Amino acid sequence: MNRIPHWAQDNVFKRTYLRVVHLVGVQNAPFYDKRIPEGLVNLVNLISLDLSHNMLHGQIPVELFGLLQLRELNLGNNELCSEIPREIGMLTNLVVLSLEDNHFFGEIPDEIRNLTMLETLHLHSNKLVGELPAALWTLTRLESLCLTINKFSGDISPNIRNLQNLRFLNLSMLNVRWPFEFQKEDFPVLEKFYIHNVRNPNFNLF
């Protein structure tokens, strides 16, 4: 694992000028009780925060959603366990949101529609349920969407065709159904597409 110099451990959240904080798999990261530190609220200039691979648990502190300049938020590969907070919709500058490989449950909040700049949304390997919300299909800048290994159900909306910029799409291992014909022309720049175990697919990709 990586390590933080001792001189920086206690001061990292006092450095309000910081714009990028990447503490990925850091053995001696300044986390109290393996939780996301509330001290992050002081870093009001942050544009990129990556705390992945740290075995963090608990919830995302509400203070995090005060970092309104964030463009990248990666909390993947931890042990976080809660619903995805509705306050996620406050981070309207986000381009990348990665919450994969945690224990998030409940439905995707409708407030995700506020993230109109989003290009990457990775929510795979959680315990999310319900139908895929209409809000998803309004995120027309999305280039990478990965929702596999969750407990979603219901039909995929034809409005998924709104996502014309998708290059990567993974909806495998979901209890969902495609009720319409899916043609290659629907996604003109799509490069990788995974739909294992999707029910009733009707695709015309060639």
N, C-alpha and C positions, 0 to 999 in steps of 0.2 A: 504493500500500500504506500501511497504518497504521504508525506508529512509536512506540516506547516512549521516554519521556524518558530522557536519559543517566543521570540520578541514580538511576533505578530499575533499570537493566539488571543490575547486579551484585548487587543486594540483594533481588530479587523472591523468591528461594527461601530467604531468611533470615527472611522475615516470616511467622512460624509462626501468626499470628492470622488469616491470610487464609482466607476461606471460598469465594471465587469467583475463579478465574483464567481469563480468556478472552483468549488470544493468537491471534487469528484473522487469518491472512494478514499477519503483522507483519514488516516488512522487517528490523528490527534486533532481533528477539526473542533472548533469551539462550539460544540453542541452540548447543552445541558440536558442530561437524561435522554439523550438521543431524540430530541425534539427540534423542530425548526425554530431557531432562536427569534424571539420577538425583537431583539436588537436590530434586526434587518430594517425596521421601520426608519432608522436613522439614515439609511443609505438612499436618500431621496433622488440621487442622480443615477441610480442603477438603470442600465439598459439590458443587461444580461445576467441572469442568475441560474447557476447550475449546481444543484445539491444532490445529484444522482449518485446511486451506489453507496449510500452511507448508513443503511439500515435504520433510517429515521422512522419514528412511529408517531401515533397521535393524529392530530388534525392540522390542517394548514391554518396558521394563526391569521385572524382577520386583519392584523396590521399589515400583512404582506400585500394586501390589495390597495394599500395607500401608495405603493411604488408605481405611480402612474406612467412613468417613462419606460417601463419594462417592455422590451421587444422580444426577449427570449426568456422563458421560464421552464426549466427542466427539473422535475422532482421525481423522475423515473427511477425504478429499481430500488425502492425503499419498502417500508412496511406501514405506510400511511393508511389510516382506516377511518373513513367518514364519507358522507355524501360530498360531491363536488360542490363547494359553496357557491351560492348564487352571486356572491360578490365578485366571482371571476369575471363577470361582465363589466367590471370597472376598468379592467386592464385593456383599454381599447387600442393601445399601440402594439399589442402582442402580434408577432409574426410567427413565433414558434411556441407551442404549448405541448409539453411532454409530461404525461402523468402515468405512463405505462408501468406495468409490473408493480402494482401496489394492491391495496384492498379497498379501493373506492367502491361504494355501493349506491343503490338508488338510481334515479334517472339522470340523464344529462340535463342540466338546468337550461331553461329556455333563454336565459340571459346570455348564453354563448353566442347568440345572434349579434351581440354588440361587438364581437371581435372581428370586425370587417376586414382587418388587415392580415388575418391569419393565413399563413401558407402551409404550415405543418401542424397537424393535430393527431397526436398519438395517445390513445386511451386504452390500448390493448392490455390484455391480461389483468383485468380487474373483475369486479362482481356487479357491473352495471346492468340495469334491467329496464324493462319497458320497451316501447316502440322507439325507433330512431326518430328524434324530434324534427319537425319541419324546420327548426332553426338551423340545422346542419346544412340544409340545401340552399341557404342564403349566403353561405361563406364562399363566394365565387372566386376568391383568390387562392383557395386551397390547391396545393400541388401534391401533398402527401396526406392521406387519411388512412389510419390504421385503427380498427375497432375490434379485431379478432379476439377470441377467447374472452367473451363476456356472456351475459345472459339476456341479451336483447331478444325481442320477439316481434311478430307482426310482419307486415309487408314493407318492402322498400318502396318509397315514394318515387313515382316517375320524375319528380323534381330533382332527383339526383343528377339528372342531365344538365342541371344548371352549372355543375362543377366542371366547366370546360377546360380548366387549367390543370386538372389532375394528371399527374405522372405516375403516382403510386397509389393503389387502392387495395386494401385488404379487409374483407368482410367475412373471412373464413370462420368456421366453428361457431356460428351464430344460429339461433333458432328463428331465422327470418326467411321470407319468401320473395322471389322476384315475380310479380304478377304481370309483367310486360316484357316485350321483346327488347333485348339489349344488343345494340349494334355498335360496331367499331366506330362508326361516325359520331356516336354520341359523345365520345371522349377523344378528340383528335390528337392529343399529345400523350395519351396514356402509354406507359412503357411496361409497368408491372401490375398484374391484376390477379388477386387470389380470392377464390370463392368456394373453397372446399366445404362441403356439407351444407351449402346453401340450398334450400328446398326449391324445387320446380324451376330451375334456371331455363331460360329460353334465349340463347345467345346466338348472334350472327356476327362472328368476329373476323370472318375471312371473306 
